[in-house]
Amino acid sequence: MSLLSPLAGRLGGGGGKFLSPQPRTVGARAARDAALTPCLWRRLPRSSAGRGEHPEAARGHAPVPAARRGEAGPLLPQMEAIEELALAPCASSQYLRPYRLRYRQNGTKKFWDFMRTHDSVSILIFNSSRQCFVVVKQFRPAVYMCEMERHHPQDFQSKDQDSWCPLLDPLPATEGVTYELCAGIVDKPELSLEEIACNEVLEECGYDVPITNLKRITSYRSGVGVTGSKQTLFYAEVTDQMKTGEGGGQPEEGELIEVVEVPLQDSMKFAFDEHFPKTMGVIFSFMWFQSNVALKLLEK
């Protein structure tokens, strides 16, 4: 693309080898991903430490999963192993609080249903050693159930509001997998936004980033019609020497996160490729990088 072409040869062409493993094929979307993933080097979650690497994947599009370098062993189950799905109303939640606002605007009486939830931080991570962005891949139940309702609207029409209703014809779990920036909710009032952001980078992606390495890009509102929560976006430049763990989130909190590296020269193509479901934060932050950081890298 035009934004990237002046930079691709100098910034991305010689920065190291990026493998091209394919995800396990589960459903149509996974099949499309397998055909369209030559640019991504994926790492397994933190619980995969001690697994093997398959360098032969770098030579073509063979469906070989990526894992930690230099050690052999079978791969653990992937995040697509979703089963025993059932749906029920949400009577209470520590993360979502539904309300109805009554108000009068310009003389007209109105009502509006909304939810309160936590604000959040997100971090655009650029590894200067590898000339790549570091993003995360997760199974998102909300995304998955949006697709379920589109294909099976009857599953949302149960008249029994007090029990779990099994989903008898589930879609492949890949329908709910998205690519995102490293991020986390703001739920620790004793910590600053910068401290929360650094903790998330370490937990999800395995990099120990000093607060002084963070650059605040901006903040914005998300879900303005439903939640109105604020997200603050940071930028962190990291090196291989700052890698202290495998990342992958906190399994004790139910997190199963896969770390994904996107080569700089492929980043804008990835950002606008709809075969890779992603958040707006990924697209916006990649564009911000091209406008504010990429040319400075050339100057160096």
Short mmCIF file of the C-alpha atoms (twelve columns), coordinates in Angstrom:
data_MODEL
# 
_entry.id   MODEL 
# 
loop_
_atom_site.group_PDB 
_atom_site.id 
_atom_site.type_symbol 
_atom_site.label_atom_id 
_atom_site.label_alt_id 
_atom_site.label_comp_id 
_atom_site.label_asym_id 
_atom_site.label_seq_id 
_atom_site.Cartn_x 
_atom_site.Cartn_y 
_atom_site.Cartn_z 
_atom_site.pdbx_PDB_model_num 
ATOM 1   C CA . MET A 1   0.000   0.000   0.000  1 
ATOM 2   C CA . SER A 2   1.131   3.584   -0.574 1 
ATOM 3   C CA . LEU A 3   1.782   4.341   3.115  1 
ATOM 4   C CA . LEU A 4   4.043   1.353   3.463  1 
ATOM 5   C CA . SER A 5   5.870   0.961   0.192  1 
ATOM 6   C CA . PRO A 6   8.677   3.502   0.868  1 
ATOM 7   C CA . LEU A 7   9.441   1.769   4.164  1 
ATOM 8   C CA . ALA A 8   9.044   -1.915  3.430  1 
ATOM 9   C CA . GLY A 9   12.422  -2.546  1.872  1 
ATOM 10  C CA . ARG A 10  14.457  -0.659  4.474  1 
ATOM 11  C CA . LEU A 11  12.527  -1.351  7.674  1 
ATOM 12  C CA . GLY A 12  11.008  -4.766  7.174  1 
ATOM 13  C CA . GLY A 13  13.072  -6.578  4.611  1 
ATOM 14  C CA . GLY A 14  16.075  -7.600  6.678  1 
ATOM 15  C CA . GLY A 15  14.876  -7.630  10.268 1 
ATOM 16  C CA . GLY A 16  14.836  -11.397 10.828 1 
ATOM 17  C CA . LYS A 17  12.927  -14.503 9.900  1 
ATOM 18  C CA . PHE A 18  9.174   -14.617 10.360 1 
ATOM 19  C CA . LEU A 19  7.657   -18.059 10.297 1 
ATOM 20  C CA . SER A 20  4.360   -18.710 8.563  1 
ATOM 21  C CA . PRO A 21  2.516   -21.295 10.639 1 
ATOM 22  C CA . GLN A 22  -1.158  -21.934 10.109 1 
ATOM 23  C CA . PRO A 23  -3.843  -22.251 12.767 1 
ATOM 24  C CA . ARG A 24  -5.568  -25.550 13.240 1 
ATOM 25  C CA . THR A 25  -8.323  -25.731 10.651 1 
ATOM 26  C CA . VAL A 26  -11.731 -25.489 12.325 1 
ATOM 27  C CA . GLY A 27  -14.435 -24.213 9.995  1 
ATOM 28  C CA . ALA A 28  -14.499 -21.913 7.012  1 
ATOM 29  C CA . ARG A 29  -12.835 -18.900 8.609  1 
ATOM 30  C CA . ALA A 30  -9.900  -20.984 9.811  1 
ATOM 31  C CA . ALA A 31  -9.495  -22.354 6.312  1 
ATOM 32  C CA . ARG A 32  -9.354  -18.807 4.953  1 
ATOM 33  C CA . ASP A 33  -6.834  -17.805 7.641  1 
ATOM 34  C CA . ALA A 34  -4.650  -20.779 6.741  1 
ATOM 35  C CA . ALA A 35  -4.512  -19.590 3.150  1 
ATOM 36  C CA . LEU A 36  -3.838  -15.974 4.068  1 
ATOM 37  C CA . THR A 37  -1.276  -16.122 6.875  1 
ATOM 38  C CA . PRO A 38  2.156   -16.004 5.260  1 
ATOM 39  C CA . CYS A 39  3.074   -12.845 7.192  1 
ATOM 40  C CA . LEU A 40  2.332   -13.829 10.788 1 
ATOM 41  C CA . TRP A 41  4.616   -15.469 13.290 1 
ATOM 42  C CA . ARG A 42  2.378   -16.708 16.086 1 
ATOM 43  C CA . ARG A 43  3.438   -17.728 19.560 1 
ATOM 44  C CA . LEU A 44  1.444   -19.973 21.836 1 
ATOM 45  C CA . PRO A 45  0.182   -18.890 25.266 1 
ATOM 46  C CA . ARG A 46  2.417   -18.839 28.291 1 
ATOM 47  C CA . SER A 47  1.309   -22.363 29.247 1 
ATOM 48  C CA . SER A 48  3.010   -23.668 26.083 1 
ATOM 49  C CA . ALA A 49  6.547   -23.119 27.421 1 
ATOM 50  C CA . GLY A 50  8.802   -25.980 26.462 1 
ATOM 51  C CA . ARG A 51  7.116   -26.781 23.145 1 
ATOM 52  C CA . GLY A 52  8.719   -27.216 19.745 1 
ATOM 53  C CA . GLU A 53  9.353   -25.018 16.750 1 
ATOM 54  C CA . HIS A 54  8.922   -25.912 13.104 1 
ATOM 55  C CA . PRO A 55  11.380  -23.869 10.992 1 
ATOM 56  C CA . GLU A 56  10.160  -25.542 7.834  1 
ATOM 57  C CA . ALA A 57  7.077   -23.358 8.006  1 
ATOM 58  C CA . ALA A 58  9.183   -20.413 6.861  1 
ATOM 59  C CA . ARG A 59  9.665   -22.043 3.483  1 
ATOM 60  C CA . GLY A 60  6.022   -22.178 2.478  1 
ATOM 61  C CA . HIS A 61  2.422   -22.325 3.600  1 
ATOM 62  C CA . ALA A 62  2.531   -25.711 5.307  1 
ATOM 63  C CA . PRO A 63  -0.024  -25.984 8.152  1 
ATOM 64  C CA . VAL A 64  2.557   -26.170 10.962 1 
ATOM 65  C CA . PRO A 65  1.781   -24.485 14.304 1 
ATOM 66  C CA . ALA A 66  4.317   -22.075 15.797 1 
ATOM 67  C CA . ALA A 67  5.707   -22.540 19.291 1 
ATOM 68  C CA . ARG A 68  8.695   -21.676 21.406 1 
ATOM 69  C CA . ARG A 69  12.090  -21.973 19.741 1 
ATOM 70  C CA . GLY A 70  14.570  -24.742 20.161 1 
ATOM 71  C CA . GLU A 71  12.604  -27.330 22.139 1 
ATOM 72  C CA . ALA A 72  10.528  -30.275 21.007 1 
ATOM 73  C CA . GLY A 73  7.206   -31.597 22.221 1 
ATOM 74  C CA . PRO A 74  3.512   -31.878 21.343 1 
ATOM 75  C CA . LEU A 75  1.398   -28.741 21.147 1 
ATOM 76  C CA . LEU A 76  -1.217  -28.011 23.759 1 
ATOM 77  C CA . PRO A 77  -4.892  -27.629 22.747 1 
ATOM 78  C CA . GLN A 78  -5.692  -24.355 21.010 1 
ATOM 79  C CA . MET A 79  -8.193  -21.698 22.026 1 
ATOM 80  C CA . GLU A 80  -10.584 -23.036 19.364 1 
ATOM 81  C CA . ALA A 81  -11.413 -26.038 21.575 1 
ATOM 82  C CA . ILE A 82  -14.787 -24.639 22.698 1 
ATOM 83  C CA . GLU A 83  -17.545 -27.019 23.764 1 
ATOM 84  C CA . GLU A 84  -20.627 -27.422 25.990 1 
ATOM 85  C CA . LEU A 85  -22.037 -24.016 25.026 1 
ATOM 86  C CA . ALA A 86  -25.178 -22.836 26.809 1 
ATOM 87  C CA . LEU A 87  -26.935 -19.471 27.027 1 
ATOM 88  C CA . ALA A 88  -28.715 -17.832 29.958 1 
ATOM 89  C CA . PRO A 89  -29.765 -14.326 31.013 1 
ATOM 90  C CA . CYS A 90  -27.217 -12.342 33.011 1 
ATOM 91  C CA . ALA A 91  -28.846 -11.402 36.297 1 
ATOM 92  C CA . SER A 92  -25.729 -9.765  37.754 1 
ATOM 93  C CA . SER A 93  -22.114 -9.139  36.795 1 
ATOM 94  C CA . GLN A 94  -19.014 -7.569  38.306 1 
ATOM 95  C CA . TYR A 95  -18.126 -6.151  34.895 1 
ATOM 96  C CA . LEU A 96  -21.446 -4.893  33.471 1 
ATOM 97  C CA . ARG A 97  -24.190 -2.875  35.169 1 
ATOM 98  C CA . PRO A 98  -27.313 -2.152  33.080 1 
ATOM 99  C CA . TYR A 99  -29.283 1.044   33.664 1 
ATOM 100 C CA . ARG A 100 -32.117 3.044   32.094 1 
ATOM 101 C CA . LEU A 101 -31.808 6.822   32.022 1 
ATOM 102 C CA . ARG A 102 -34.899 9.026   31.907 1 
ATOM 103 C CA . TYR A 103 -34.370 12.580  30.768 1 
ATOM 104 C CA . ARG A 104 -35.869 15.473  28.799 1 
ATOM 105 C CA . GLN A 105 -34.025 16.916  25.792 1 
ATOM 106 C CA . ASN A 106 -35.235 20.048  24.048 1 
ATOM 107 C CA . GLY A 107 -38.644 19.569  25.611 1 
ATOM 108 C CA . THR A 108 -38.984 15.919  24.586 1 
ATOM 109 C CA . LYS A 109 -39.099 13.171  27.207 1 
ATOM 110 C CA . LYS A 110 -36.662 10.348  26.429 1 
ATOM 111 C CA . PHE A 111 -35.293 7.081   27.775 1 
ATOM 112 C CA . TRP A 112 -31.950 5.439   27.083 1 
ATOM 113 C CA . ASP A 113 -30.686 2.006   28.117 1 
ATOM 114 C CA . PHE A 114 -26.962 1.754   28.756 1 
ATOM 115 C CA . MET A 115 -24.333 -0.186  30.689 1 
ATOM 116 C CA . ARG A 116 -21.573 0.959   32.969 1 
ATOM 117 C CA . THR A 117 -18.306 -0.889  32.720 1 
ATOM 118 C CA . HIS A 118 -14.643 -0.289  33.452 1 
ATOM 119 C CA . ASP A 119 -12.460 2.081   31.494 1 
ATOM 120 C CA . SER A 120 -9.423  0.448   29.892 1 
ATOM 121 C CA . VAL A 121 -5.936  0.854   28.506 1 
ATOM 122 C CA . SER A 122 -4.454  -0.530  25.290 1 
ATOM 123 C CA . ILE A 123 -0.867  -0.632  24.113 1 
ATOM 124 C CA . LEU A 124 0.595   -0.596  20.612 1 
ATOM 125 C CA . ILE A 125 3.793   -2.649  20.960 1 
ATOM 126 C CA . PHE A 126 6.571   -2.409  18.375 1 
ATOM 127 C CA . ASN A 127 9.567   -4.745  18.619 1 
ATOM 128 C CA . SER A 128 12.475  -2.836  17.101 1 
ATOM 129 C CA . SER A 129 14.721  -5.928  17.186 1 
ATOM 130 C CA . ARG A 130 12.355  -7.791  14.883 1 
ATOM 131 C CA . GLN A 131 10.757  -4.800  13.122 1 
ATOM 132 C CA . CYS A 132 7.295   -6.075  13.925 1 
ATOM 133 C CA . PHE A 133 4.175   -5.241  15.902 1 
ATOM 134 C CA . VAL A 134 3.160   -7.461  18.788 1 
ATOM 135 C CA . VAL A 135 -0.595  -8.039  19.049 1 
ATOM 136 C CA . VAL A 136 -2.733  -10.656 20.753 1 
ATOM 137 C CA . LYS A 137 -5.294  -13.164 19.560 1 
ATOM 138 C CA . GLN A 138 -8.232  -14.234 21.720 1 
ATOM 139 C CA . PHE A 139 -11.559 -15.996 21.652 1 
ATOM 140 C CA . ARG A 140 -14.209 -13.367 22.373 1 
ATOM 141 C CA . PRO A 141 -17.587 -14.809 23.471 1 
ATOM 142 C CA . ALA A 142 -19.420 -11.568 22.626 1 
ATOM 143 C CA . VAL A 143 -18.133 -11.655 19.034 1 
ATOM 144 C CA . TYR A 144 -18.928 -15.354 18.790 1 
ATOM 145 C CA . MET A 145 -22.497 -14.889 20.011 1 
ATOM 146 C CA . CYS A 146 -23.092 -12.032 17.573 1 
ATOM 147 C CA . GLU A 147 -22.322 -14.500 14.797 1 
ATOM 148 C CA . MET A 148 -24.465 -17.139 16.497 1 
ATOM 149 C CA . GLU A 149 -27.446 -14.799 16.588 1 
ATOM 150 C CA . ARG A 150 -26.965 -13.960 12.927 1 
ATOM 151 C CA . HIS A 151 -26.979 -17.644 11.973 1 
ATOM 152 C CA . HIS A 152 -29.284 -19.038 14.677 1 
ATOM 153 C CA . PRO A 153 -31.568 -16.254 15.966 1 
ATOM 154 C CA . GLN A 154 -33.827 -18.832 17.612 1 
ATOM 155 C CA . ASP A 155 -31.180 -19.428 20.264 1 
ATOM 156 C CA . PHE A 156 -31.895 -15.943 21.629 1 
ATOM 157 C CA . GLN A 157 -35.659 -16.395 21.771 1 
ATOM 158 C CA . SER A 158 -35.932 -18.785 24.723 1 
ATOM 159 C CA . LYS A 159 -38.968 -18.078 26.904 1 
ATOM 160 C CA . ASP A 160 -37.393 -19.706 29.959 1 
ATOM 161 C CA . GLN A 161 -35.485 -16.867 31.586 1 
ATOM 162 C CA . ASP A 162 -34.170 -18.829 34.570 1 
ATOM 163 C CA . SER A 163 -32.177 -21.712 33.120 1 
ATOM 164 C CA . TRP A 164 -29.275 -22.480 30.835 1 
ATOM 165 C CA . CYS A 165 -30.244 -23.305 27.247 1 
ATOM 166 C CA . PRO A 166 -27.731 -25.534 25.434 1 
ATOM 167 C CA . LEU A 167 -26.632 -24.343 22.002 1 
ATOM 168 C CA . LEU A 168 -27.178 -27.445 19.919 1 
ATOM 169 C CA . ASP A 169 -25.785 -26.199 16.605 1 
ATOM 170 C CA . PRO A 170 -22.723 -24.115 17.479 1 
ATOM 171 C CA . LEU A 171 -20.534 -22.403 14.928 1 
ATOM 172 C CA . PRO A 172 -16.786 -23.088 14.732 1 
ATOM 173 C CA . ALA A 173 -15.003 -21.310 17.556 1 
ATOM 174 C CA . THR A 174 -12.927 -19.389 15.018 1 
ATOM 175 C CA . GLU A 175 -16.002 -17.204 14.418 1 
ATOM 176 C CA . GLY A 176 -15.219 -15.587 17.771 1 
ATOM 177 C CA . VAL A 177 -11.439 -15.209 17.490 1 
ATOM 178 C CA . THR A 178 -10.112 -11.663 17.048 1 
ATOM 179 C CA . TYR A 179 -6.759  -9.885  16.737 1 
ATOM 180 C CA . GLU A 180 -6.327  -7.039  19.208 1 
ATOM 181 C CA . LEU A 181 -3.867  -4.714  20.864 1 
ATOM 182 C CA . CYS A 182 -2.580  -5.741  24.249 1 
ATOM 183 C CA . ALA A 183 -5.133  -4.246  26.651 1 
ATOM 184 C CA . GLY A 184 -6.710  -4.436  30.081 1 
ATOM 185 C CA . ILE A 185 -9.417  -2.907  32.219 1 
ATOM 186 C CA . VAL A 186 -8.777  -0.148  34.742 1 
ATOM 187 C CA . ASP A 187 -9.866  -1.859  37.952 1 
ATOM 188 C CA . LYS A 188 -7.011  -1.087  40.343 1 
ATOM 189 C CA . PRO A 189 -7.493  2.451   41.693 1 
ATOM 190 C CA . GLU A 190 -4.131  2.330   43.469 1 
ATOM 191 C CA . LEU A 191 -2.281  2.064   40.119 1 
ATOM 192 C CA . SER A 192 -1.791  4.714   37.455 1 
ATOM 193 C CA . LEU A 193 -2.853  4.068   33.873 1 
ATOM 194 C CA . GLU A 194 0.814   3.708   32.954 1 
ATOM 195 C CA . GLU A 195 1.378   1.087   35.647 1 
ATOM 196 C CA . ILE A 196 -1.659  -0.880  34.518 1 
ATOM 197 C CA . ALA A 197 -0.456  -0.722  30.908 1 
ATOM 198 C CA . CYS A 198 3.019   -2.027  31.827 1 
ATOM 199 C CA . ASN A 199 1.481   -4.870  33.834 1 
ATOM 200 C CA . GLU A 200 -0.695  -5.866  30.869 1 
ATOM 201 C CA . VAL A 201 2.261   -5.896  28.476 1 
ATOM 202 C CA . LEU A 202 4.141   -8.230  30.830 1 
ATOM 203 C CA . GLU A 203 1.186   -10.537 31.505 1 
ATOM 204 C CA . GLU A 204 -0.112  -10.809 27.951 1 
ATOM 205 C CA . CYS A 205 3.027   -10.460 25.828 1 
ATOM 206 C CA . GLY A 206 5.961   -11.194 28.139 1 
ATOM 207 C CA . TYR A 207 7.854   -7.884  27.836 1 
ATOM 208 C CA . ASP A 208 9.075   -6.014  30.921 1 
ATOM 209 C CA . VAL A 209 8.525   -2.392  29.886 1 
ATOM 210 C CA . PRO A 210 9.598   0.504   32.164 1 
ATOM 211 C CA . ILE A 211 6.991   3.219   32.583 1 
ATOM 212 C CA . THR A 212 9.442   5.691   31.068 1 
ATOM 213 C CA . ASN A 213 9.271   3.723   27.791 1 
ATOM 214 C CA . LEU A 214 5.538   4.333   27.445 1 
ATOM 215 C CA . LYS A 215 4.229   7.112   25.219 1 
ATOM 216 C CA . ARG A 216 0.623   8.208   25.620 1 
ATOM 217 C CA . ILE A 217 -0.976  8.477   22.192 1 
ATOM 218 C CA . THR A 218 -4.545  9.546   23.015 1 
ATOM 219 C CA . SER A 219 -7.766  8.522   24.715 1 
ATOM 220 C CA . TYR A 220 -11.186 7.978   23.180 1 
ATOM 221 C CA . ARG A 221 -14.668 6.727   23.942 1 
ATOM 222 C CA . SER A 222 -15.761 3.275   22.860 1 
ATOM 223 C CA . GLY A 223 -19.287 1.883   22.639 1 
ATOM 224 C CA . VAL A 224 -20.745 5.391   22.886 1 
ATOM 225 C CA . GLY A 225 -24.289 4.105   22.398 1 
ATOM 226 C CA . VAL A 226 -24.074 1.401   25.053 1 
ATOM 227 C CA . THR A 227 -21.193 1.841   27.517 1 
ATOM 228 C CA . GLY A 228 -19.440 5.142   26.815 1 
ATOM 229 C CA . SER A 229 -16.292 3.838   28.480 1 
ATOM 230 C CA . LYS A 230 -12.935 5.509   27.916 1 
ATOM 231 C CA . GLN A 231 -9.848  3.748   26.585 1 
ATOM 232 C CA . THR A 232 -6.365  5.270   26.809 1 
ATOM 233 C CA . LEU A 233 -3.923  4.195   24.107 1 
ATOM 234 C CA . PHE A 234 -0.168  3.951   24.727 1 
ATOM 235 C CA . TYR A 235 2.820   3.164   22.528 1 
ATOM 236 C CA . ALA A 236 5.717   0.995   23.720 1 
ATOM 237 C CA . GLU A 237 8.858   0.204   21.770 1 
ATOM 238 C CA . VAL A 238 10.450  -3.031  22.968 1 
ATOM 239 C CA . THR A 239 13.473  -5.168  22.127 1 
ATOM 240 C CA . ASP A 240 14.180  -8.870  22.379 1 
ATOM 241 C CA . GLN A 241 16.274  -8.152  25.480 1 
ATOM 242 C CA . MET A 242 13.140  -6.938  27.282 1 
ATOM 243 C CA . LYS A 243 11.405  -10.292 26.793 1 
ATOM 244 C CA . THR A 244 11.219  -11.987 30.192 1 
ATOM 245 C CA . GLY A 245 8.347   -14.445 29.682 1 
ATOM 246 C CA . GLU A 246 6.045   -16.095 27.183 1 
ATOM 247 C CA . GLY A 247 3.025   -13.920 27.949 1 
ATOM 248 C CA . GLY A 248 -0.368  -15.489 27.365 1 
ATOM 249 C CA . GLY A 249 -2.316  -13.785 30.147 1 
ATOM 250 C CA . GLN A 250 -3.264  -15.171 33.537 1 
ATOM 251 C CA . PRO A 251 -4.681  -18.709 33.316 1 
ATOM 252 C CA . GLU A 252 -6.014  -18.444 36.877 1 
ATOM 253 C CA . GLU A 253 -8.321  -15.676 35.620 1 
ATOM 254 C CA . GLY A 254 -9.439  -17.763 32.648 1 
ATOM 255 C CA . GLU A 255 -7.254  -15.982 30.102 1 
ATOM 256 C CA . LEU A 256 -5.988  -17.871 27.058 1 
ATOM 257 C CA . ILE A 257 -4.083  -15.430 24.868 1 
ATOM 258 C CA . GLU A 258 -1.899  -16.067 21.854 1 
ATOM 259 C CA . VAL A 259 0.879   -13.614 21.017 1 
ATOM 260 C CA . VAL A 260 1.119   -12.685 17.337 1 
ATOM 261 C CA . GLU A 261 3.889   -10.778 15.584 1 
ATOM 262 C CA . VAL A 262 2.974   -8.760  12.486 1 
ATOM 263 C CA . PRO A 263 5.990   -7.719  10.349 1 
ATOM 264 C CA . LEU A 264 6.127   -3.997  9.730  1 
ATOM 265 C CA . GLN A 265 6.139   -4.389  5.959  1 
ATOM 266 C CA . ASP A 266 2.863   -6.356  6.127  1 
ATOM 267 C CA . SER A 267 1.143   -4.271  8.793  1 
ATOM 268 C CA . MET A 268 -1.101  -2.064  6.650  1 
ATOM 269 C CA . LYS A 269 -2.167  -4.981  4.495  1 
ATOM 270 C CA . PHE A 270 -2.994  -6.897  7.666  1 
ATOM 271 C CA . ALA A 271 -4.862  -3.918  9.142  1 
ATOM 272 C CA . PHE A 272 -7.337  -3.742  6.267  1 
ATOM 273 C CA . ASP A 273 -7.630  -7.459  5.518  1 
ATOM 274 C CA . GLU A 274 -11.110 -8.377  6.741  1 
ATOM 275 C CA . HIS A 275 -10.244 -12.066 6.773  1 
ATOM 276 C CA . PHE A 276 -8.445  -11.303 10.053 1 
ATOM 277 C CA . PRO A 277 -11.141 -9.985  12.432 1 
ATOM 278 C CA . LYS A 278 -9.673  -7.191  14.516 1 
ATOM 279 C CA . THR A 279 -10.516 -4.207  16.668 1 
ATOM 280 C CA . MET A 280 -10.500 -0.630  15.457 1 
ATOM 281 C CA . GLY A 281 -7.620  -0.014  17.847 1 
ATOM 282 C CA . VAL A 282 -5.345  -2.189  15.695 1 
ATOM 283 C CA . ILE A 283 -6.188  -0.277  12.518 1 
ATOM 284 C CA . PHE A 284 -5.967  3.168   14.105 1 
ATOM 285 C CA . SER A 285 -2.705  2.485   15.938 1 
ATOM 286 C CA . PHE A 286 -0.989  1.032   12.863 1 
ATOM 287 C CA . MET A 287 -1.945  4.149   10.913 1 
ATOM 288 C CA . TRP A 288 -0.714  6.356   13.773 1 
ATOM 289 C CA . PHE A 289 2.621   4.536   13.668 1 
ATOM 290 C CA . GLN A 290 3.010   5.162   9.950  1 
ATOM 291 C CA . SER A 291 2.363   8.873   10.442 1 
ATOM 292 C CA . ASN A 292 4.365   9.436   13.629 1 
ATOM 293 C CA . VAL A 293 7.079   6.798   14.051 1 
ATOM 294 C CA . ALA A 294 7.973   5.088   10.768 1 
ATOM 295 C CA . LEU A 295 9.719   8.056   9.168  1 
ATOM 296 C CA . LYS A 296 11.779  8.635   12.327 1 
ATOM 297 C CA . LEU A 297 12.949  5.029   12.119 1 
ATOM 298 C CA . LEU A 298 14.139  5.713   8.591  1 
ATOM 299 C CA . GLU A 299 16.095  8.711   9.802  1 
ATOM 300 C CA . LYS A 300 17.862  6.537   12.381 1 
# 
